[in-house]
Amino acid sequence: MGLRGWLFGKDEPPRVTEAEWRRALGLPLFAGLEAEELNRLRALAERLVRDKTFSAAAGAELDGAVCAAIAAQAALPILNLDYDWFGRWQEIIVYPAEFVPDREEVDEAGVVHHVRHPMSGEAWEGGPVVLSLEDVGWSGLCDGFNVVIHEFAHKLDMGNGAVDGLPRLHSGVQATAWAAAFTAAYEDFCRRVEAGEDTALDPYAAESPAEFFAVLTEYFFERPGVLHSAYPAVYEQMRRYYRQDPLKRRERWEHDPATP
C-alpha cells in the first residue's frame, strides 16, 4: 500500500508524552466526558498505540502527538463496547494529505475501468486503516467531519463480514429496529440528495448504506444535534449501539463548561 518512509515496529511502539496525551484528549470532540470516561478512553487509545503498527507513507511525518490524536479519536466509538469490536488487523498507514490509489473497477456490463480518486481515508477488510494526516488535523473539532471515526466505523461495519451499514449488533439493539430506522432514513436522504437539496448532512452519505453509516457516525459524535434533528430514529439506534448519548453529554457540558 504505497512506499513507506519509515514505520514503528510492534516491539517499538511510538512514544507518546503526557503532554501529547493531554492535547489529544483536549479536543472539542471529548468535551463533556467525565473523568472516569476519559481514563477509560485513554486506556483504549494507549492499547491501540501498543497493538497497531503506525506506518508513514509518501513522506508523512509521524510522532507521538499524531498517534495519540488518531488513537484517542478511534477509541471513542468503542468506549462502551469492547476493544475487540474493531477486529484483528495490524496497521494504521498515514499519508501526508489525500492519496490517490490505483484501482480497477468492473461495471455492470463487465467492463474493467482503471480509476484514480483522491481519498482522505479508507479501511480494508482484514487489512489496514489508511488516513490522510491533513484530514486527521481537521478531525475532532465538532464540525461534522472526522476521518478517523469514519474509517473506524467502517471497521465496526466489517465486524459481521459484510460492509453494508449493518454492523455486528449486541443484545441492546434489535436488528429489525435498526434496519427500519436506517432504511427509511437512507432512502429519504438519497431522495433529497438526488433532488439537489442543500442537506444538513454530508451528501457523501448517499453513496451507499456503508457510507451512510460511517458518515452518520461522524455526526453522531461530532454534531449529535444535527443528526438528531434530521433522523431521530437513527440517532436512537446509534445511542443504543454505541451505548453513548453525545447529545445529552454536549448539552450538559454547554450548560456547565467547567464540568469535565
N, C-alpha and C positions, 0 to 999 in steps of 0.2 A: 504494500500500500504506500508507494512513494519512497523516495530516499529519505533516510533519517539522519539528521545532523548528529545526534547522539541520543542515548537513552539511559534511563536509570534501570538497572537490573533489579530483580526481585530481592537479591541479597543486599542491595544498597539503595533502599527507598529514598526519595527526596527528603531532605531535611527541612522541616517547617519550624520556624521560630515561634515563640509565644506571641510576639507582636504580629506576625503574619496570620496566626490563627485568629487573634482578636480582630484584625482588619477584615478577614474573610467573614467572620460571624457578625460583623457590624454592618453588613449590607442591609439596605431597607427591606429586602425580602424577609429578613428574620425578625423584623420589628414585632413585638408583642409576644414572642416566645418566652415562656417562663424559664427561670434559671435551670430547673431540672431538665426541661426540654432542650435547652442549649447544651447542657452537659452530654445528654444522650446523642444529640446531633453531632457534636464534636467527636464523640467516641466512634460513631459510624463513619465519619469523614476520615478520621485517623486510620481506621481499618481499611478503607478504600485506598488510602495512600500507601499503606503497607502491602496490600494484596495485589494491586494492579501495577503493571509496568507503564510508566509515563514516558512516551516517546515523542521526540521533537522531529518534525518533518519540514523540509524546504526552508531550513534556516530559522525556524521558530526558536525563541529563547524561553526555556522553561526554568523556573526557580520555585522556591518553596511557596511564595505568595500565589503564583498561578495554580499550583497543585492544590493548595488549601482552598482557593476560591472555587475550583472545579469540584473538589470532593465535598465541600460543605453544601453546595447547591444540589449536587447529585444525591446527597443523603436525605434532603428534606422530604421527598415523596415517600421514603420508606421509614420515616421517623417512628411511626406507629405500626409498621408492618414487620418485616423481618429482613435482615441483610441478604439472605439467600434468594429473595424475590427477584433480584437482578440477574440471577442465573450464574452459570460458571463460564467465565470468559476471562481473558488475561490482560488486555491492553487498552490504554487510552492514548490516542495519537493526536497531536496538536500541530496544526498548521498556523502560520503567522496571520493569515487572513483567509478569505474564501478560497476554496480549492476547486479544481476542475478535473474530476476523474474521467477517464475514458470508459465509455460503456457501449455495449451493443444491446439493442432492444429489438424484439420481434413484434411487429404489428399483427393485427387480426388477419391480414392476408398472408402472413408468413414471411413478410419481407424484413430483412435484418437492417437496422439503421445504426450507424455509428453516431453516438450523441456525446456532447460535452456541455454540461450545465454547471455553472458556478454554484457551490454549496457552502453553507455555513456550518453544517454538521451532518453526520449520518451514523446510523447504528447497524452493524452487521449481525445477522442471526448467528449466534455462536462465536462471533468474532468481535473485533474492537469497536469502541466508540470513537468517532473521529470528530474533532472540534476545531473551529476557527478561533484562534486566540483573540483576534479583534472582536469577534462576536461574543466571546466569553466576557470581554470587558464591558459590553453593553448589557449583560445579563444581571439580574438581581436588583434592578433599580425600580422595580414595580411599575414599569410602563407597558407590561403585557408581553414583552419579548424576553425569552430565556432559552438560549440554545442548549444549555446543559440539561435543564429539566425536560426540554423537548426530546432530546435524544435518549435520555434515560427513561422517559415514558415509553419510548419505543421498546426499550429493553424489557419493561414490565409487560408490554403488549405481547412480546415474544414468549412470555412465560408458559403459555399453553400450546405453543407450537404453530400458531397462525398469527400473522401480523394483519389484524383486521379490525382493530378498535375494541376488541373484547379481550381484556387481559384475564389471566387466571384470577378467579374471584375467591374470596374467603366466605365464611359462613355468615358474615354480616351483610352480604349483598346477594340478592336474588337475580339470577340470570335473566328471568323474564322481565323484571322491572328495569334492569339495566338496558336490555335490548329495546324495550318500549320507549324509554326516555331518549336514548341515543339515536334510534332510527328516526323518530319523529323530528328531533332537533336537526339531524343531519339533512334530512330531506327538505326541511324548511330553509335551512341555511343555504343549501345548494340552489334552491329556487331564487332566493334573494340575490345571491352572487350572479347567477345567470341573468337576472333581470337588471343587473347593473346597479343595485342598491349600494349605498355607502354604509357598509355594515360596521357595527361596533367591534366585531371580532375580525381577526386577520383573514382575508379571503382565501389564503392558502389552505385553510382548514377544509375547504370544499374539494381538495384534490382527491381524497379517499377517506374511508372510515378510519384508517390508521392515522392519517394526518389530522383528522378531526379530533380524535382522542388526544394526540400529542399536543396540538395547539391549544385545546381547551384545558389541558393540564397546566400549560403555561399560565393561562388566565386564572385558573383556579388558585394558583399560588401567588401570582404577581398582581392580578387585578380581580379579586374574587367578586367585587360588587358588579363589575361589568358582566361577568359570566352569569351571576345570579339573576341579574335583570333580564338578560337575553333568554336564558334557558334554565329556569329554576329547578326543573325536574332533573336535568343533567347535573346541576350543582349538588342536588341532594344525593344522587348516586355516587358522585365523586367524594362527597363528605363521608358517606358510609364506607366507600372503598379505601380511601386514604386514612380514615379514622382521624381526620383533622377538620377543623372549621376555620379556614383562614379569614372568612368574612367577619365572624364573631371576634376572632383574635385581632384583626385590624381595627374594628370598631372599639374594642376595649382599649387598645393602645392609643388610638386617636383621642379617646376621652381622657386618658391619663398617660401621656407620653413618658412620664417618669417611671412607669411600670416596665419591667424588663420585657 
